[in-house]
Amino acid sequence: MPLQPDCGPHPRGPPRPRARRVHPSDTSNPEIVPVKGDPMSEQANVQIARDGWDAWNAHDVNAWLKTLDEQHRWETDTLPAPLIGRDAAGQAMRMYLAAFPDLRFTVDQLLSSGDYVVSRYTATGTHRGDLMGIPPTNRHAEIHGCTVAEIKNGTMVRTWGYWDTGHLLRQLGVMPA
């Protein structure tokens, strides 16, 4: 049975089947995605963002990379250039986890609008490893940040990260208060 009724020839070609609503964990048919503009799409996008934070908290690099598009672009003022692709994102995650082995994110708020999910979070951790040339200080730090994720076809294609690097560096004792 077709997903749409056959209404005869159409000047722009045959009618295309509409996507049905699915939960992000429904992998029974990977070609079916939520309908754009559908509230279910926004719910699915929020779940994808949540899955990403869960992977960070589990320190599971592979699980986080599964939430990212192969050409994912991660932009943040804390890194010298955007990170392109899963490999670069995985290296950055490993760097942060090595620097803060007890790194933990608390998601304070998630907001969605269409293909975008905004996460407001609090991150805590103890600086026990090298952080971009800064030797371990063994100091505990807490920062607040915000990430905007663009999600298409079930993966994050682009993220923008905003947080106060200076606040972190002051807590680590490497920048004057």
Residue pairs with C-beta under 8 A, 6 or more apart in sequence:
2 17
3 17
3 18
3 20
4 15
4 16
4 17
4 18
6 15
7 15
18 35
19 32
19 33
19 34
19 35
20 32
20 35
21 34
21 35
21 38
21 40
22 32
22 33
22 34
22 40
22 44
23 44
23 47
24 44
24 47
24 48
24 51
24 154
25 47
33 153
33 154
34 40
34 41
34 44
35 41
36 114
36 115
37 114
41 114
41 115
42 112
42 113
42 114
43 112
44 154
45 112
45 115
45 116
45 117
45 149
45 151
46 110
46 112
46 117
48 67
48 117
48 149
48 151
48 154
48 155
48 156
49 110
49 117
49 119
49 149
49 151
49 156
50 107
50 110
51 63
51 67
52 64
52 67
52 68
52 149
52 156
53 105
53 107
53 119
53 121
54 63
55 61
55 63
55 64
55 66
55 67
56 64
56 93
56 103
56 105
57 104
57 105
59 97
59 103
61 90
61 93
61 94
61 97
64 89
64 90
64 93
65 86
65 89
65 90
67 155
67 156
68 86
68 89
68 155
68 156
69 152
69 153
69 155
69 156
69 157
70 85
70 86
71 84
71 85
71 157
72 83
72 84
72 85
72 86
72 89
72 155
72 156
72 157
72 158
72 159
73 82
73 83
73 84
73 157
73 158
73 159
74 82
74 83
74 88
74 89
74 92
74 158
74 159
74 161
75 82
75 83
75 158
75 159
75 160
75 161
76 160
76 161
76 162
76 163
77 162
77 165
78 161
78 163
78 165
79 92
83 89
83 91
83 92
95 131
95 132
96 103
96 131
97 103
98 129
98 130
99 125
99 127
99 128
99 129
99 130
99 131
99 136
100 125
100 126
100 127
100 128
100 129
100 131
100 141
101 125
101 126
101 128
101 129
102 124
102 125
102 126
102 128
103 123
103 124
103 125
104 123
104 124
104 125
105 121
105 122
105 123
106 121
106 122
106 123
106 124
107 119
107 120
107 121
108 120
108 121
108 122
108 144
109 118
109 119
109 120
110 117
110 118
110 119
110 120
111 117
111 118
112 118
115 150
115 151
115 152
116 148
116 149
116 150
116 151
117 148
117 149
117 151
118 146
118 147
118 148
118 149
119 146
119 147
119 148
119 149
120 144
120 145
120 146
121 144
121 145
121 146
121 147
122 142
122 143
122 144
122 145
123 142
123 143
123 144
123 145
123 163
124 140
124 141
124 142
125 140
125 141
126 138
126 139
126 140
126 141
127 134
127 136
127 137
127 138
127 139
127 140
127 141
127 172
128 136
128 138
129 136
130 136
131 172
134 169
134 172
134 174
137 172
137 173
137 174
139 171
139 172
139 173
140 171
141 168
141 171
141 172
142 171
143 163
143 164
143 167
143 168
143 171
144 163
144 164
145 161
145 162
145 163
145 164
146 161
146 162
146 163
147 159
147 160
147 161
147 162
148 159
148 160
148 162
149 156
149 158
149 159
150 156
150 157
150 158
150 159
151 157
166 175
169 175
170 176
170 177
